[in-house]
Amino acid sequence: MKRVLLLTLAVLAFLPALSTAHDGGVDVTRGHGQIADLTLGTPLPMPVTPPENVSYVTGDNGFTGGHVVTQGDRLYLGSYGRGLHIYDISNPEAPQRIGAYTPGLRADAPPDAIDVGNRRFTVLNGTRRTHSSLPPEGRTDRTEWLDVTDASAPKVLHTFGPDQVDGESHNGDIVDSRQLYVPSGGVGAQGLRIYDIAPTATTPASECRNGDPANPCKPQILFRGNPGELWAQSPHRGTKPVGAPFTHTHDVEIYPGYRVRGMGRRDIMLLAEGGNYTGTGDTGSMFVIDITDPANPVVINRWLHAQGSGHHPIRYHHEAQFLASDPRVVLVTDEDMHNGCGAAGGVTAVRLSPDLKSSRELSEWFIPAGTPAPVCSVHVFSSQGSRVFLGSYNAGLQVVDYSNPAEPRQVGEYIAEGTTAWGALAHRGVVYVGDMTRGLDVYRYEGGQTP
């Protein structure tokens, strides 16, 4: 058990040439653990510790995994360092791999997807992990749009980059109903970018000219700007402080048609500003942005984590999402891979007012001390009802009950052998976990009905 976990750490430390810190400077590389393009063999579906309220269903193992998203009856799994895998999940408990786009030399590789008519599309986001002085074919800051209607033969429609303008995306969110794409990863003036992807989704693939600046399939930029400057100019700021200069966008989540008191239904984005990973903490923030008019986004709020007694500093603002059972509660996660379980790398629950202009912190939760996980931090997560499912590196799948957001409690756990769990996505009765050392695992939460 201990040997396997330490081996995972050894692999994480193996690639210094591909890894730099979360520093918020010119190089916006994120500090996720680095995994080489290795085939590690199929690990046994065995827990390191007795599982709590979670059972193992199945898996597709033996390769690098990562971010997971679903779209219709498909699942798209980022394969760290390689690309992405495509699965048929008509039967959610038995995903069948039906295709892949694995050209290699791809960094974090988080995908997102959209279906338009009878066509299917996915975006493979990219983050710079390699040095900018390398030739283009050696760089990983590229964003690729693919037609995956035929999953067995993906077609690249357009590539942004490699560059730190449009190519750097790290992650992103597609607003299906508006055919908009908002990537994360950008620094300063690239911090908020909004694209119209209608040209990509409606132009026949045969007319696409990847690599041509006049490619008719190229997503069209609608807005590009600095979220910090938008907040400084916001009509909603009043006397609230502007805060420190904006660093970079780490993650975005968009909620179309969200009801805002006094404004009606708006398209609301939660933007997690990573901050300076090498600092002492609390250098990032969370923005609440109205993108109903995508060419003129307006910041409604900028949340800054409270400091002082009873408030553990957030080393790196990783994600921000509304809790499924209470859409006024935002869960903000902290990626901290250096301080172990029990006191770092946790989740802060924040209640927003109905007009989204004010906030109140409710709780902080951490993976319990004593959990056998050298790299112990929450990472990518999802919620279903009041249950929150967290991919947590060597701490595997963690399940936390937020029925009372002021008093969250752990209600489930499964630490699979050799796990480096990237993200956990609850979907139709199962939980898909993309794992950087295992590939794809499927679990079932057995802790009763989700409130």
N, C-alpha and C positions, 0 to 999 in steps of 0.2 A: 504493500500500500504506500508506504512512505517513499520507497524507491521510485514508484511510478510517478508520484507527484513531483519529486525532485528532478526526475528525467524531463518532465514537462518544463520545469524552470530552466534546465540546461538548454533545451531547444529554444526557449524564448530568448536566451542570452546569446544565441549562436550567431546572429547576424548583425553585428554592430554597423556594418557598412550600409545597411538598409534602415537604420533606426536613428531618429533624433528625438529630442524631447518636445513636449508641449511647451513651446516658448512664446507663441503668439507673435513672433517676429516675422521676418521675410519668409523664412521656411516654416510653413504652417503644418508640417508633418505632425501627426497625432502620436501620442505615446502608447498606443496599443502594443501588446506583446507581439513580437515579430516571429513569423513561422516561415520556414523555407518551403519550397515546393517539393514536399516529401510525401512518399507513400509510406505510412507508418505501419501498415498491416491492420487487419480488422481486429479491434479490441473486443474483448468479451463484454457483453452487456451486464457487468457486475458492479454493484455499488461499493464504494470504498467504505462507507459506514452504513448501518441499517437505514433504509429510506424511511421518510416520514410522510405518510399520506400521498405518496407518489409511486406509481408503478411504471415499469418499463414496457413499452409496447413493441417497438421495432426500431431498426436503424439502417442507414446506408453509410457504412463506415470505411475507413482506410484511406482517407484523403483529407486535405484541409477544408474546413467549413468556414462559416462566418454568418453574415446577416441573412435573415429569412423574411420573405414577404409572400403574401398570397394574393392572387387575382383570379376570381372565378374559380375554376376547378384546377388551377395550377399553383404550384409553389416554386419560387425562385430562390435558390440558395447561393449566396456569394461563396466562392472557393478562394480563400485567402492566397494571394500570390499567383493565382491561375486564371480566374474568370468567374463563371457561374454555371450551375447545374439547374436543369428544369425538370419538374416532377408533375405527374398527373396525380391529383389528390381527390379524384371522384370518390374514392373511399379514403376518408381522412386518416384512417388507422393503418393504411397500407400504401404509402406513397410509392409510385413507380417512376424511376428515372426515364425520361423520354427524350432528353436532349441535353446539350451542353455547349457553351462557348468558352473554351479554355485555351486562349492563345498564349498564356504564360506571361510573366513579368507584369502582373497586375497587382496593385497594392491591396488596400482593405477590401475592395470589390463588393460594396453593398449595392444590390440591385433594387429597383422599383419597377412597377409594370402598369400598363393600361391596356384595356381592350376597347377597340373602336370598330363597331360593326362586326364583321367576321374576321378582322385582323387583330393580331396581338403584338404588343410592343413591350420592350423592356429597356431600361437604361442601366448601364454598368458604370457606376460612379468610380472615380479614381482620385487618389491622393498621392502627393509626392512623397516617396520613400527613398528615392534615389537622387543623386546629386544633379543639380540643374546644369552642370557643365557637361554632362553626358550627351551624346547624340540623341535625337528624338526617339529612336527605337529603344534606347536604354532608360527612358524616363517613364514614370508611372502616373504623372498628373495628366490624365486624359479621361474624357467622358465619352462613352460610346452609346449611341442609340441603335437598337437592333430591331428588326422585324423577326419575330419568333412565331409567326403563324404556323409555320412548319417547324416544330421544336427540334427536329432532327437536322435542320439545315438553316441555322440563324443567318440573317443577312445584315451586315453593318450598313446602316443608312447614312449616318453622319458621325464624325469624330471631332470633338473639341480638344484642342491641345495637341501635343503636350505643352502646357504653359500654366502660369499662375493667374490667368485672366478668366477664361471659360473652362479650361481643362481641369482645374482643381475643383473637385466637387465633394469628396469624402463621403457624403451621404446626400439624401435629398428626398423630396416628397412631391408626388404627382397629384394634382387636384383633378380627378377624372372628369367631374361635371363641368369644369371650366377649361379643360385641356391646357393646364398650366403646369410648369415644372419649376420648383424652387430648390436649387442645390445648396448644400452647406459647404463649409471649408474655406470660404473666402476671407481675406484680410482687408480691413479698412474699407476702402471704396468698393471692394468686391464682396463685402460682408453680406449684402442682401442683393440677390439677383433673381429676377422673375422672367421666365421665358414662356412664350406662346409656342406650344408644340403641335398646333394644328397642321402646319406644313409637313411635319414629320409623319403625322398620323393619317393624312389624307392624300399625300402624293404617292402614286404607284411606285413600288420599290424599283421597278425597271427604269424610272426616271431619275433616281437618286444618283448623285455623283460624289461619293465620299472623297474628301480631299480637295474638292473644288470650292473656293470661297463663295461661289454663286450657287452652291448646291441647293436645289429647290426643296430638299428635305431638311434643311438646317433649321433648328428651333430659332425663333426670333426673340431677341432681347426686348423686354418691355420696360424693365427698370433695373438700374444698377446704382447702388449707393451705400453709404455708411450708416448703419442703424443708430450709432451714437449721435451722429449729426441730426438724424431724423428726430431723435428724442429731444435734442436741444431745441429744435424748432417746433415741437409738437404743441398743438393747441390744448392738449390734455395734461401737460406737465405742470402748469401752475408754478408753485414755488418749490417743487421737488427738485432735489439736486440733479445735475446732469450726470454726475458720476465720472469715473476715470475714463480716459480715452478708450474707445472700442478696440479690442484685439482682433478676434476672428470668430466666425460662426462655426460651432462644432456640429450642431444638429438642429433640424427644424421639424415641426409637426403642424399640419394645417387642418383646421376644422371648419368646413364650409357650412354656412347657414347657422352659425352659432348665435344664440339669442343674447343680445347685450342690452341691458336696461337703458332706455333713452335713445337707443340707436336702431332697435329692431334686429333683424337677422343679418349677420355680417360674416365674412370669411376671415377667421381669426387664425393667426399663426403664433405659435410659441417658438421662440428662438433661443437656444442655449448658447451663450457666449462662453467659450471654453475658459479663457483667462490664461494666466502664465503658470504652466504646470510646474515649473521649477521654483516658483515663489513660495510664500508661506501660506497661501490660501486666500480665498475670497477676492480674487482678482477678476473674476468673470461676473456674469449676471444672467438674468433671463428677461427677454423682451416679449411683450404682448403687442402684436402688430395687426392692424386692420389692413388686409390686402383685397378688400372687396373691389376697389379700383386698382388693378394690378400695376397700372402705370403711375399711380400716386399713393403708395402705401403710407399709413400713418401709425406712428407708435402711440399706443394708449398707455403703456406702463413699462417701467424698467424696474424689475425687482432686484434688490441688492440684499444678499444674505446678512441677517443680523449678526453682529459680532459681540463678543464678551462672554461672560459666564453663562453656561448652559447652551452655548452655540458652538459646535465644532466647526472649524474653518472648512470650507469646501475647497479642495485642492484644484479640482477641474470640473467646471459645470458641463456635464456630459450630455444629458437629455432633459427635456421638459415635456410632460404629457398630462392631459387632463385624466383624472381617475374616471373609469367608465361609469361607476355607480354614483358619482357626485361630480358633475362637470364644472363645479366651481372650485374644486380642489386640484391643484397642480402638484405633481410629483417631480421634483428636481433631483437628479442623481449626480453623485460625485464619483468620478473615476480616480481612484488612488490605489496604485498597485504596489506601494512601498511600505505601508504601515500595518499590514496584517489585519486579522479579523478583530472585531469588537469595538473599534474606535475610529475607523476611517472607511472611505469608500462606500458611503451609505446613501440614504434617501431622505430628503427634506420635504415634508408636506406643507403646502402653502395654500391658504384659502384666499381667493380673489373675491372682491365685492361684485355685486351683480352688474355694475357698470365697468368692471375690470380695472378701475383706476386706482384701487388701493388693495393692499395685501396684508395678511397676518400669518405668521408662521405657526404651525400646529404641532409638529413633532420632527424628530430625527430618529432614523432607524439604521442599525448596522448589523451586518451578518454577525451572529454571536461569536464571542471569543471562544477559543477552543476548537472551532471548526478546522478540520485538517486540510488547510488550503494555504500553501505558501503565497500564491497570488490571490488575494481575497478582496474583491471589489465588485460591486454591482456594475453592470454594463448595459446592454440593450435589453429593454423590457417591454411588456405589454400588460394590459389589465382587462379583466372580464368580470363584470359586476364589481364587487369590492376586493376580489382576489388579484394580486399583482404577481406576475411571473417574471423572474429576473434571471437572465444569463449572468453568471458571476465568476468567470474565469475558473480557477481551480476549485471554487466552492460550488460549481455545477449549477443546477437548477434550484433556486430558492423561491418559495411561495410565501407571501406575506398578506395577511388579512387587514384591510383598511376600512372595515365597516365602521370603525371609530377612528378617523384619521389622526386624532390626537393621541391615540394609543395603539399604534400598529403592532401586530404580533406575528411571529413566524408560525405558519401552519403546515408547511411542507418543505421537503428537501430531498434531492437525489443527487449524490455526488458519484458519477460514474467513473470507472477506472480510467485514468489518464486524461480526465476532462480538462479542457480549457474552453468553457462555454462562453460563446460570444453573445448570443441573444436568444430570448425565449418568446415565442409567439403563440398565444392561445387561439385555437381555431376549431370550432365544431367538435368540442368534447375532448380534444387532445392538445398537447403543447409541443410545438416543434422547436427544437434547440439546435441551432447551428453551432458547431464546435470546431475550434481551430485545430485540434489534434485528432478528433474522432470523425468529423464529417457531419452527418445529420442523425439526430436521435429523436424519437417520438415517445412522449410520456403521456400518462393520464393522471390527473389529479383526483385522488380518491377521498378527499376530505369533506364530502357532502355537497349540498346544493350551493351554488354561488348566489349570495344575496343580491 
